[in-house]
Amino acid sequence: MTWTRKDLLGLEELSKEELEIILSTAESFKEVSTREIKKVPALRGKTVVNLFYEPSTRTRVSFEVAAKRLSADVINIATETSSVKKGETLIDTGKNIQALKADIIVMRHNYSGAAAMLARHLDISMVNAGDGWHEHPTQALLDIFTLKEKLGRISGLKVSIVGDIAHSRVARSNIWGLAKLGAQVTVCAPAMLIPPAIEEMGARVTTDIDEALKNADAVNVLRMQFERDEKAAFPTQLEYFKNFGITRERLAKAKKEIVVMHPGPINRGIEMSSEVADGANSVILEQVTNGIAVRMAVLFLVAQARENAVGSS
């Protein structure tokens, strides 16, 4: 099977084979970052535009580094200083970027479905860097890549996702990707932070953190998004850490060594203790490193697919 999609909008729509293509391509690109000259000419002459409507450090910088290591030109658009502030619509912004002969738009947007909507109006490639509470496909891909690198497989692994499931696009993308690749996924959170129908996506649900950790091979700890607590429904930060925080004592009660992950940014002392975040079980910084290889793979594949489609039309 070959990659044929000009866009990467989410993992829900991808097949197991497509997920495996991205992971294997990322594996081949990871070696580039170990070289003295960390560049390949795969996207030389291409232009990648980072269009971020929400704040981001890791994702935006990771995409920028990935594009530059593929020898692409990179333009970063800060929407707070762009024509968006003058009332320009998302579609008009996208069409203007396309008219400037860019090749790929990497977009983060606060509305679910924004990337898919814009992709329908453009001929150039679109990569979703997070849309509302919907999906964050490249974060899930780098999480899965890191797990496979660390544990040698995905199929049959027991992975627990702990934290603010209700507001997490990372959780949704991870559930889609892990389930398609044969992992058993458990989500764990206070009851008010577990959205309805999450089990229909292929995840098991528990509100008991010790149960979530007991047989897990890995735990992916999500940031608690207290800024979204408009109804004051969340537990306090102290209550949350007491009942759901990942500590060395909780990990010690599990039946095996658990790989600890976090998409960042970490709220230390709320989602996990510093000794866990910096401990031997943690692969958090490895996730950041692997994000470059995964995003190199995604940019390369969507650009190649678009080029092939244009060449055959």
N, C-alpha and C positions, 0 to 999 in steps of 0.2 A: 504494500500500500504506500502511496505517496501523499504528501500534504498538498491539499488543493484549496484551502481557505485563504482568501486575501485578508481576512480579519480574524482577530482573537477577541471574542466578546464574552465568553464564559465557558466554564467546564461542563455545565449541564448539557450543552449541545454536542459535546465531543464524544467520540467513541473511545473505547479502550485502546484501539490501535492508534488513534490520533494522539492520545495522551502519551503512549509509548514512543511515538516519533519525536515528540518534543523532548522527552526525557533523554532519549538516546542522542539527539542532536546536542542537547546541553552538555552531556558527558564529553562529547568530542570538543566542545568549545571551552570546557573548563581548563584544559591544558594551556590555552592561550594565556591565561592569567599567571601562569608560572614562568613564562618566558621573560627574558631581559627586556625585549621590545614586545610589549603586550598589545600587538595589533595584527589583524589579518585584513586583507583587502575585500572581504566579502560584500560589503555595501559601499564600496568607494563610488562616489558620484551621487549617492542617494542622500536625501535630506529627511531627518526625523524631527518632528515638532512635538515637544512636550507641552501639552495644554492642560494645566491643572487649575480646576475651579475650587479645590479644597487644599488646605495646607498639607505638605508632604516633605519629608527629608529623605528617608531611606529609599522609597519607591522612585521618586523623581531622579535622585542622584544615581541610583542603580541603573535606571534606563539610560541616563546620559552617559555613564561610563560604558555600558554595554554597546550603545550605538557608536561611540568613539573607538572602541576596540574593534569594531567591524569596519572602521574607517569612514563612517557616515559623517555628514555635517549635522550639527545639532542646534536647534533653536528652542529656547525656553520662553514660553509666554506666561507672564504673570497676569492673571485676569484682572487683578485689582488695579492694574495700571494700563489695561487694554481698552479697546473700543466696547468691550462688554459693559463697562461702566457708563457708556453713553447710550446704552439700550440696544446694542447689536444682538440679534438672536444667535443661538447656537448654530443653527444651519447656515446663516450668513457668515459667521466666523469660520466654520469649516470650509465653505465654498471659497472664501477668500484665501485660506491657506492652500487649498487645492489649486487655485489660480496662480499662486506663487510657485507652482511646480514642486511642492513638497511631495514626498513619497509615502510617508507614514505619519499618522497622528497618534500619539500616545496620550490618552485623556483620562483624567480623574474628574468625576462630577458628583455633585451631591444628590442628583436625582437618579433613581433606579431606572434602567433602560435607556439612559441618555446616549451611551456609546452605540447601542444597537440602532437607535433612531438616527443618529448622525451617519452611521455606516450606510444606511439605506439611501442616503442622499449624495454619497460621494463615490467616486471611482477609485480613489487612493485607499490605502490600507488603514484600518482602524484597530488599535489595541486598547482594550479596556484596562485601565490602571486603578479601577475601583469605581463602582457606580452605586451611590446611595447605600442601602442595606442589601443590595442584590448580590453582586459577585466581586471578587478580587482574584481573577484567575491566575495571574503570575505569582502572587503570594502563595496560593495553594500549590502551584507547580514547584516552587522552590522548597516549600515544606516537604512535599512528597519526594522530591529529588534528594533532599538531605536525609530523610528517613531511609530511602533505598540505599544511599551511600553508606549510612551508618550501620544498618541492620541487614543489608544484602538482598532485601525483597520488600514487596508491599503486600502481596497476596498472603492472607492468613494472619497478618499482624492485627493486634488489638490496639486501637488508637482512641484515647479519650480526649475530647475537646472540652475545656473547662472555662467558664466565664460568661460574658455577656452575649449569649447565643442570639438573643432577640434582635440585637442591632448589628450583628457581625456579618459582613460580606465575606470575611475570611472563613468563618465557620461554614457558610453555605458552599463556597467553592471547594473547601477541603472535603466536605461530606460527599459532594458529587464525584470528585476525583478519586478519593480513597475507595469509595464503594465500588466504582467501576473497575478499579484495579484489584479488587478482591479483599480489601481490608475490612475488619469489623469495627464500626465506629460507634462510640458512646458519647453522648453529650451530657454535661453535668453543669447545673446552675441552680440558683434559687428559682422556685416555680414560676415567679412572675417574669423571669428572663428566658423562659423556654417557649418559643413560638408554637402555635398550633400547627399540626401537620408536619412537624420536623421528622417524625418517624416514617412518614411516607417517602422521604428522601433517602431512607435506608439507614437511619441512625437509631440507636437504642437510647432511651432517656433515663436518667437517674438524678435525684437531688441529693444523693449521699456521696460526698467526695471520697470517702474511704473505699466505697464500692467501686467508684470510677477508677481508682488507682490500683485496686487489689490485683488484678490480672493483666494490667495494661503493659504493652511493650513501649508505648510512648504517650506522653501527655502534651497537648498543644494548649498553652495557657493564653487566653485572650485578654486584651485590655478591657478593664471595666470603664464603660463610657458614661461616667457620672454626669457629663454635660448634657446628656440626652434625657435625664431624669426630670422631665417637666412636671410630673405628678407626684414627685417625692415618694415614689414607690420602691426605690432601691433600698437595700439595707445600707446602713452607714458603712463607711470604709473600714472601721474597726470590726463591726459585725461581719462584714464580708470576709476579711482576712481570717477571723476566728473560725468561721464555718466552711470556707472554701479556699483559703490561701494555701499555696503549695509550700510546705516546709520540709526540712530535712527529716523531721520526726514522722511526718505523714508518708514520705517516700520510703522510710525504713520499714514501715509496716507492710509494704507491698511484697508480692511473692517473687519479684525479680527486679533487676536493675532497670529503671525506667529512663528512657531518653526524654529530656525536658526541652520543650520548644516554646517560643514566643515570637509573634510577628513584630512586636515593638510598636510604640515605645512602652517600656515596662514601667508600671507604677510599683516600685519596690515597697515592700511592707503592706501591700494591698493584695496584689495577685500572687506574689511569691516573695519569699524572703531573699535577701541579698546572697546568703550562703547557697541557696539553690540556684539563683540566676548566674552566679559566678562559679558554681561547683562542677564537679567532674561529670555529672549527668547532663549538663547543659550543652546544647549545640546552637545556642542563639546566635553567636557570632559566625558560626559556620553557615547558618541560614543566610546571613547577610552576604557572605562571600559567594555562596551558591546562587544567590539572586542574580548576579551578573551573568553567569553562564546560562541560566534559564532565560533571561531576557535577551541575551544574544541569540539564543536559539529561536525564540518567538519572532524577533525582528527579522532574522534571516529567512525563516520559513514563510512569513506573510509576504515579504518582499519578493521572494522567489515565486510564490504562487501567483501573485499579481502580474509579474513579468511573464510567466508562462501563459497566463490567460490573455494578456494583451498580444503576445506573440502568435497565439493560435487564432485570434479573432480576425 
